[in-house]
Amino acid sequence: MGLLIAWCGFLVLGSSTDEGNLPPFISYTFSDIAASKVVQGNETSSCDLGQLESFEFQDIAIVTMRGNSDKCWVDGRYNSLGFQLQGGVVTTFQNAGASFNAHKIHPPTSLPTRGVVASDAHIFFKMKTKQSLSIFRFDNGILQKYIEIPEWQPTSGHFVDTGVKVSHLSAPLILVFVEGGSYVGSWPLIGQSTEGAWLAGGQGFGVSARRFLVGGHPFDPENDWKYGPGTLLGNYGMPKRFIPVRRNNGLDEGVVWQDQSLFTVQTTWFSHNLLSAETFTVSTQTGHNLVAAAYDGTDKLLLLLVSKDIPKSNQDPINVRLIKVDAFEGKVLDEKSLNTDKNGLDVHKFSEAGGSMVWNAVSGKVGVVLGRTTTKNAEGFTRQGAIFFVVDAETLSVIRRPEPTSVKSLANSIILAKSQEFISMDLGTSNPRGIHLNTFSADDQRSRSVVVYNFKTHHATAAMSPAGVSYPRYPEIDANNLQFFKWSDDDNTYTELAHSGIEEVSDGLLIFFVGERPSLDNSQTGLVLNAARNVGFVKISSSISAKDVLSNSMSPPPSTSPSPPSTTPSPPSTSPPPPSTTPSPPPTPPPPEIGGFYDVHGHWTPQENNGVNFLTSFDSVDSSATRLKTARLSSNAIMLFWEVWTRTEFKYAQLMVVDSTGAIVKGPWTSQFPVQLAIQDDMHVFGGRGIAYAGTKFGKIIRYEFCASDDCPDHPGTMATLTRTTTIRKAVILSTGSRKLRRCSIGAIVVLVLPSFLPVL
């Protein structure tokens, strides 16, 4: 038996256990207490802090700040008024009942009468020590760092301006204030600066994560890009934010990312025991966007960056650079600006579609697909679209001429096939309209392409086009008292690519995506999201020129609309049911879906979808699959990850495993932990697990690990971390069965389980 230790003090060092023994994620609850106070927020201002002590409530005060015209606006015209401050306690029963004093700040009851906030309201906190201040935010069971004030910098007396703004609150804000650097929160510390936890598990699936301190501002999908599938920007996507890389013959795992504030490019490498990480700055060209990266697996990385400049003339190109980097030291080995005029890549402006790259280490060639806006064409217009090309990894020269993929290309992906050819995929709104695959190589200037999935089109509701041509009615799709006409210019796709989304199996290619059903019904358009989006796939021959569709229809998909799960991890199961490993019954050929659309010139374009299978059964726009990822775990097992959103809000994440035919092996399984990932990022496989990354506000990278095997831990481990403290105020040593609690008003309670073979000092 081990020992359970609760400390009120400062945690500075720890060590980890193996994957199956990661400690549980710590969930908290908030309880109101009777004490509360309503303040207007204008009783004191940063223009006059003399009365600050008189208007505090349990060490916090609301202060109206100096605003426009160097004035403190306090009369309600340009400032919010009426804040209820309430005391409370944030508690967890996982860590021997650790609890912390908390403050609940309610939204203002009166917004500025002039409709604009000129003087914000800030929270001030009364410090008891001359140390650092950490502010933690409680939300939906999770307690995590919100603001860090590293040095004691009082604004008035012992009060510190926290910088927390409350003028625009739309929901209560619950904060815990901790002085002196004590370690608290939902994520247990497993290394000197690394956190880790088992997050959720069951039914042959599991999710765990580690959080590494890297500094800067890595992309945070929860806060930096909140667009759901029902929003316009949510369908236009963004570049990849975390790009998996390898070195040392594939033994070392790393990730390339761009700081979202400084725009420097970093590479983070994880130690083999996943207790620490080292981060190199590999590019300081802050005027460029990182759009893609690739690796040779041994000692080199290649970065593709596109300038953020917007030229005044639409005839002018911008800079596109390749940078070759030493994977071990982070040094730049070579860099080159590519030809971006009309005779080259033809890049006038950066595109949010970004790009994708893969390095063929055998041939020394790199395949690239790049979204961009072109310079002015013969008709006088710029045009967004994607191209594919090949680069020589030694010279960084373009050795295969660029070819267009799709016009108005919104997303892309690329893989290296077993044939040593590159296969790119992009999502085009026109020319062609659909999911478009291209196969190409450096040695053969010919390419092969096919559209594997088509989608519906919204048609015009007016007869006259922008070109001044009038078109006839299209009464077959009239709906909701709207009349339609036989021309269209629809930039919506009603579809998302999976990433990478191209999975090569022994007898073909599985292409995964998210789409609306029915896929070609032009009457079900008009909004960005018109029907629930479901996970689907098509299987085609590896020789895509023949357009041989190999997929048949599967059994009806299982239910995928559970109630939104709790973020509290499930208790250990004493007798978990064995997961099914038997694929669905043999499929039967699916009927084709036939349709088409009238283009911008009124010409009819026929469409046909063959072999399309959907793996999920969402039936409401309040639950749509999005942000689909694929990871090939073995020759006959492909992991699928997706998030479920309303039009605008995240709900939960799910996992599934399919075989090489696309048949469901097990799942879908709903994670009790809210995993969110960047929409175009790839999931990769390391050590037989699916791996994906996300960032946090305070300079941390989260490394998610997804398990889908019979040995996935379905509950947290019995060992957590070994720690020592620099200052110990009190310690309570309990047996593992004890329920004794200790309350800390300032500082943290850290709950640890020590292995029984360690001596107790």
N, C-alpha and C positions, 0 to 999 in steps of 0.2 A: 504494500500500500504506500502511496505517496503522501505528501503533506501539502495542505492548502494554506497559502500564506496571503494575508491581506496587509498591505503597507499603506500608511499615510506618509508619503514622502516624495522623493524625486527619483524617477526611474531613468537610468542612463545606459544600461547595457543588457543585452540578452543573447541567447543562442536558440537555435531552432530544433525542431524534431522533424521526423520524416513526414511525407505528405499525408499519410493516413492519420497522423497524430496532431495535425494542426489544431490549435485551440478554436473554440467556437466564436463566431462573430457575436458581439455583445449587444443585445437589444435592450433598449431603455423604455421606460414609461414616464409620463409627466403627470403630476398630481397638483391641482390647485390647492392653495391654502387660503384661509379667510381674508387675510390682509390684502387690501388693494387701495389704490388711490387714483383719482382722476386729476390730471394736470392739463392745463391748456397748451403748454409748450411755449408760451410767450412770457411766462413769469420772469425768465432770465434769458439773456441773449449773449452772443459772443462779443457784442459791443459793450456789454456791462455785466460782468460775472460776479459782481459784489454780493449778490443775494443767493448765490448758487447753493450754499449749505442749507438755506431755509426751504428749498423746494425739492430736496432729494427724497427718494423713497427706497429704503433698503439698499443704499449705496449707489443708486443710479438717479440720474436727472435728465430731463429733456431740455435741450438748449436750442433756441433758434439761432441760426448761423448768419454771419454777414453774407449778403448776397449782392445782387446787381446794384450798380451805382455806389458800391462800398457802403451799403446801408443794411441794417437789420430790419427787415419787414416783419412786424409783429401784430398788425391790426387785422389780419385775416384776409386781406386782399390778395397777397402774394405768398402766404404761408398757411400751412395746415394747422388745425387746432383740435384739442380734445383727445388726449391720449389716456387710456386706462392702463395703469401699471399694476401688475398682479404678481405676488410672490408665489412660489411653488417649489416642488422638489422633483428632480429627475433621478430615477431609481432603476437599478437592475438587480434581479435576483440571481443572475448568473455569476457575478463576482462577489460572492458572499454578501450580497445585498448592498453594494456601494450606492451611495446617494449623494447628491450635490444640490446646494441651493440654486435655484433658477429664477429667472425673471421672464414674465410673459408680457409683451408689449402689444397692445391691441391697435388696430388701424385707427387713424384719426376720424373723429365724428364729423369734422367740417373741413372740406377741401377749400383751396383758395377761391374766393368769389370771382376773381378775374381769370380763373382757369389756368394759371401758370404759377409754378413754384419758383419764386425768386430767392427766398431764404429757406434753406432746408432745415429740418430738425434733426439733430444728432443726439445720440446717447452718450452721456458722460458717466464715467465710473469712478468711484472714490476708492483709491488704492490704500491698502493697509501696510504695504511694504514698498521699498524702493527697488523692486525687481521687475522682471518682464511680466506682461499680461497676455494671456491666451483667452480668446473668446470662442466658445463652442456653441454650435447651433444644434438644437434638437428638432428633428423632423421625421415623422413617420417611423418612429422607433430607433432612429439612428442619431448618434451624438458624434459630431465630427467638427474639426477646427474650422472656424469661420473667419476670424481676424487674429493676427499676431502683431503685438506691439513689443518689439524686442528689448527696448530700453525704457526706463522710467522717465517719462517726459510730461510732467504735470502741466495742465493748462491753467488751473486755478487751484491754489491750495494743494490738496492731495487728489484732485479730480483730473482725470485724463480724458481727452476727447478720443473716443474709440473709432470715430469715422463711420459708425453704423448709422445710416440714414433711415428715418422712419416716416417721412412725409408722404411716401407713396405706398405704404403698406396696404395690401388688399386682404391679408389674412394675419392672424396673430403670429408674432415672432417670439420664439422661446430661446433664451440664451443662458449659458452658464459661464461665469467669469472665474478664471483660475489664475492666481498669481504665482510667480516663481518657477515656471517651467515644469510643473508637475505633469505627468503623462496620464491623460484620461481619454475617453472616447470609446467607440465601438470596435476599433481595430486593435487587437493585442499586439504588443511589441515582441518580435521574434529575433531581432538583430539590433545592432547599435542604432540604426535608423530605419530599419525595415519592419513593417507590420505584416501580419498574415493571419488568415482565418479560414476555417471551413465555413462555407456559406449556406449550402443546401445540398440535399441528396435524397435518393430513393428511387426505386423501380429500375435499378441498374444505371442510374445517372448520378453525377455529382458535380458540384461547382466549388472551387476554392480560389483564393486570391492572395497575392502578396503585393504590398505597396512599397515602392522604392523611392527614397528621397533623391531627386535629380536636380532640383532647383528650377528656376524659371517658370514658364507658363506652358506646360504641355496641354494639348487640346483636351478639354473637359466636355464630353458629349452631353452631360446633364445640364450644363450652363452655357456653353459656347455656341451651341447650335440646337435649338429647341423646336425645329420645324417638323411637324408630323406629316403623314401622307395626304392629309386633306388641305395642305397649304401649298401655294405655288412654289415657294423656295424649297419646300421639302421634296419636290419632284425634280428640281434643277440640280440638286446634289452639291457636292463639294469635292475637292481633291482628297487623296488619301492622307490621313493624319499620322498613322503609325505604320511603318513599313518594316516587316520582319526581315532580318538579315542573319547570315551565318558567317563564321570564320573557322580557322583551325580544322579544316576538312569536315566541316559541318558539326563539330562538337560544341562550339560556343554559340550561344543564342544571344541575339541583340535586336535592337529596334532603332530605326532612323525616324526622327521627328523634328518638327519646326516649332520653335518658341512662338507662341501666338501674340506676344507683346513685342519682343525684340526682333523677331523674324530671323534669328540665327538658326542654323541647322545643327542638330545634336545627334550623336550616336551613343546609345546606352547599351553596355554589355553586362549581362547578368552572371554572377558567380555560379559555379556548378551546384553548390549547395543552396542556392537561391536565398542567401542571407544578406547579400550585398550586391552593389552594382557600381560600375564606373562609367562616367559620362564624358565624352569628348565633344568639343565644338569643332565641327568639320567644315563649316562655312559661315563667314561673317558678312556675306553679301545680302544685307538686310533689305535691299530693294528688289528682291526676287522672291517668288513663291516656289517652295518645294512641291513638285508635282509627281515625282517618281524616284525610285531608287532600286538598285539591283546589286547583286553580289556574286563573286566567283566561288564562294564557299571556302576559300583558302585564306587569302590575305588582302583582298581588295574590294572596295565598294565603288559604285558609280551613282552619282546624283544628277538628276535633271531638274534645272531651275528655269523658271520663266519670269521675265521682268514684270514688275507691277506698273510700269509706265503706261500712260494712255496718250499716244502721240496726238498732236493737234491736227495733223493731216491724216486722213484715212488711207493715204498711199504709203505711209511710213511703217516699216517693220519695227519690232522691239527685240531685245536681246534674249536669246535662249542659250543656256550654258550647260555643258557637261563638266562635272568635276570628279576626278578619280582620286580616291582617298585610301591611305594605308589603314587597313581595318584594325591593326593592333595599336598604332600610335596616334591615329587621327590626323596625320599629316597629309596635306594636299600633294599628290604625286604629279598630277597633270590637270589642266583645264582648258576648255576650248569653247569659243562662241561659235554656234552653228550659223550657217547661212539661212536667214529668215526672210529674204526678199522673195519675189514671185518665182525666181528660179530655184529656190530652196524650199524651206518648210512653209513659207508664206504665212508669217505670224504677225498680225497687227496688234493683237491684244490677248491677254491671258483669258482663259475660259475656266469657269468653275468645274467643268467636267474633269479637269486635271489630266493625268496620264497614267500609264502603266508600263513597266519595263521588266524584262527577264533576261538573264545572262546565260548564254550557252558556254559553259566553261570548257567544253571539248573543242569547239570551233573558235572560241574567242570572239564571238559575235553577240550583239545585244539587240533583241527585238523591242521595238517601242511603238506604242499607240498614244497619240497626243491630241487632246481637244484644244482648239484655239479659234480665234476669230481672224479671218483672212484680211489682207489688204483689199483695197477697192478693186472690184472686177470690171469687166468691160461695160457692164450696165451701170456702173457708178456706185455699187453697193458693196459693203463688207458682208461677210457671211460666216456664221459659226459652223464649225464642222470638225471632224476628226480625221487624222491621217495615220498611216502606219509606215514605218521605215526601219532600216537596220543600221547599226553603228558598229564600227570596228573597235573592240575594247582596248586595243593597243594604241591606235592613233587617234581615237575619238572622232574619226571621220565618218560621215554618212556614206555608206557604200551601197545602199539600195535606195533608189529614188523613192520619195514619198508618194503614196497613193491615197486617195480619199476613201474613207469608210462610209460615213453617213453625214448628211447635212443636219444641222441642229442636233448634234450628238450630245447626250446628257450624261452619259456614264460609260466607263470602259473597263476592260480587264484583258489579261494576256497570260498564256502559259507556254512552256516549251514542251512540245509533243515528243513521244518516244521516237518518232521519225526524224527528230532534230529540226523539225519545222516549228515556226512560231504560229500560234493560233490566237488571234485577237477577237474580242467581242465588244460591241458597243450598242448603245440604245439610241436609235435615230428617230427623229420625228418625220423625216422625209428623205427620199432618195438614198436608200429605201426607208420606208416607215416600218420599223419592227426591230427585233433583236437580230443583229447582223454579225455573222462570223466571217473572218478572213484567215486563210492559211497562206503563209509566205515564208521565204527564206532569203539568205544573202546570195546564194549561188544561182537561183532561178528567178529571173525577173518577172515570171508569170505568177499570178496569184489565183486562188480559188475562193469563192464566197458563196454564202447562202443565207437567206433569212429563215430562221428556225421558228420564229413566233411572230405573229402579226397581232395588232390590236386595233380597236375601234377608232372612229374619227368623228369629232364634232363638226357639223356642217354649218354654213352661214345661215343667219336668220334674216338676211336682207338679200335681195336679188342682185344688187349692184356690187361688184368687187372693187378693190382699190384701183385697179387698172381701168375702171370705167366701163366694164363689160357687164351686161345684165344676163343672168342665168335663170333657167326655168325652176319651177317648184320641184321639191323632193318630198312628196306627200307620204311616202311609205314610212318615214320616220317621224312624222309630226307627233308631238307629245306635249302634254302639260300646256295646252293652248298656244303652243309655239309652232310656227310654220318654218320649214327649212327649205334651202335651195341647193342646187346641184353644183356647189363649189365649196372648198374648205381651205383653211390655213391654220390647222390645229397644232399648237406646240405642246400639248399635253400628250403623255404616253400611257397613262393609266397602268403603268408597269414599272417594276424596278428590276435591275439586274441583281443576281446574287454575286458575291465576291468570294473567291475568284469566280465561282459559278460554272466553270468549265472543268469537268472531272473526266479524265481519260481512263477508261477501263479496258479490259482485254479485247473487247469486241466493238468498241465505239466510244462515243462521247456523250456524257450526260450534261445537258444544259439546264441550269436551274434559274428560276426567276420568281417574281411575285406579280400576279395579275388579277384583273377583275373578270368575273364570269357573268354572262357569256362574253367572250373576248372580242367578238366582232359585231355586237349589236350597237349600231350607230345611234339608236334612239336613247340609249342609256349613257348620255354624255351631258355636257353643260357645266359640270363642276370638275374640279381637279380630282376628287374622289366621288364616285357615283354608286359603287357597290363595294362590299367587303373584298379586300384583296387577300388572295390565298397563295400558298406556296405551290408552285408547279414545276414540271420539267418536261423536256423532250429528249429522247435518245436518238442519235443519228450515227451514221457510219463515220469512221475516222477519215474516209475519203469523201470529204464533204461536197466535192463537185457533183457526185451522183445524187445528192440530196435524198439518200436512202434513210427513211424514218424507221427506226427499229423498235421504238417504244409502243407498247400496247396499253390499253386502258386497264387500270388496276381495280381492285375492289373499292367500294365506296370508302372515302377517307374517314378516319375516326373523328370523333368530336374533339374540337380544339378550342372550345370556348368555356373554360372553367371559370369559376368566380375568381376575381383578382385575389392572389394569394397574400397572406400576411408576410411581412418582412421578418417575422420571428422564425428562426430555424425550427423545423419540426423536431420533436423529441425522438430519441433513438427508437427504432422499431425492434421489437424483440423477436419477431419472426417475419421478416420482409418477404413478400411473395417473390418467387424467382421470376426474373424478367423473361419475356418470350424472346426466343432467338429464331423462331420459324417465320420466314417471309410470308407475305400474303399469298393466297392461292394463285395459280397461273392465270395471267391476264388474257383477255379476249380483245381482238382488234377494236379500237375506238372508231366511231364515225367521225369523218372530217367535219370541221366547221368552216363554212364557206360564206364569204362576204366581200366587201370592197368599199371604195370611197371615191368621190369626185375630188380631184386635186384643185389647186388654185386656178388652173386654167379650164376647169370644168370637164377634164378628161377622166373617164372611169378607170380606176386601178383595181383589178380583182385581187382578192386575198383568200388564202386557204390555210388553215391550221390542221396539221395531221399529227397524231401521236401525242397530243397534249394530255398530260395527267396532272391532276391536282391532288396534293397530299394532305391538305387541310380543308376544313369545312366551315369557315367563318361565314356568317350570313347577315351581318349587320355592319354598317359603317362605323359603329361604335367599337368594333373589334376587327382590325385589319393587320395582317402580317406585313412587316417592313424590316429593312436592314438585314436581309438574309445573307448568311455566311455558309460556306461549305468547307469541309476539311476531310480529306481521305485518310481514315485511320488504318486501313489495311486494304488488301486487294478486293475485298468484298464487303467493305463497310465504309460508308460515307456519313460523317456527322453533319447535321444541319442545325444551325442556330438562327432564330429570328426573334424579333421583338413584336409585341402586340400593342397597338396604339388605337386610340380614338382618332378623330380627324387631327387633333392637335396635342394630345396628351399620351405619354407613356403609361402602359398598364402593367405588363409583365413580360418575361422572356421565356422561350420554350426551346427544347432540344428534341431531336429525332435522329434515328439512324436508319438509313436505307441501304440496300445492297446494290450490286453492280447493274441490276436491271431497273433500279428505282423503286423496287418493292419495299414497303415499310418493314423493318426488322423489329424495331421497338420505338415507343413514343407515340405521340408527343408527350413530353414531360414538362411540367411547369416549374420553373425555379422559384423558390420562395424568396430569393434575393433579387432585387431589381437591377439586373445587369443591363447596362446601356453602352453601345459601341458606336463608333463613327460609321456613317452610312456606306462609304465606299472602301473601308478597310477590309483587308483579307484576314481570314483566320488561317493559321498554319498548324502543323503537327510537330510536336517535339516530345520524344519519349512516349509515344503512343497516346498522347492527350491532345485535344484541341487547345490552342493558345491564342489569346487575343489581348489587346491592350487598350487602356483608356488613361486619361490624365485627371488630375485634380487641381483645384484652385491654388493649393499651396505647394506646388512644385513636386508632385509625386506622380509616378507612373504606376498604374494598377496592372498587374500581370494576372489575367484570369486564366484558370486552368479548368477545362471541361473534360469530364470523364464519362465514358459510355461503355463500360465493361462490367463483367460480373463482380470484379473486386473493387468497384468504386465505393469509398467509404460513405455510408448513409447516415453517419452521425459524427460529431467532432471527436478528436482524439482524447485520450485520457491524460496526456502530457501537454504542457504548453511551453513555458519558457523558464529559463534560469536567469535571474536578475541580481543585480546588486544596486545599492543606493548610496548616494553621497551624503544624504541627510535623512535619517530615520527618526520621525517623531515618536511613533508608536508602532508596534507590530503585534499582530495576533496570530498565533499558530494554532490551527484547527485540524482536526481529522477530516478526511474527505467526506464524512457523513454529517459533519456539523452544519447547523443552519444559523450560527451566530452571526450577527450583523455589527458593523461599526459605521458610524456616521462621520464624514469629514466635511466640515464647512468650507475649508479652503484646502486645495490640493487634491490629489487623486487617491482613490483606493485602487490598487493594482492587484488582481487576483492571479496567482500563479500556482501551477502544480509541479512540484519537483519530483524527478525520478527517485524512487525509494533507495537507490544505491548511493545517493549523494549524502555526505555528512551534514548534519544540522549543527551549525555553529552556535 
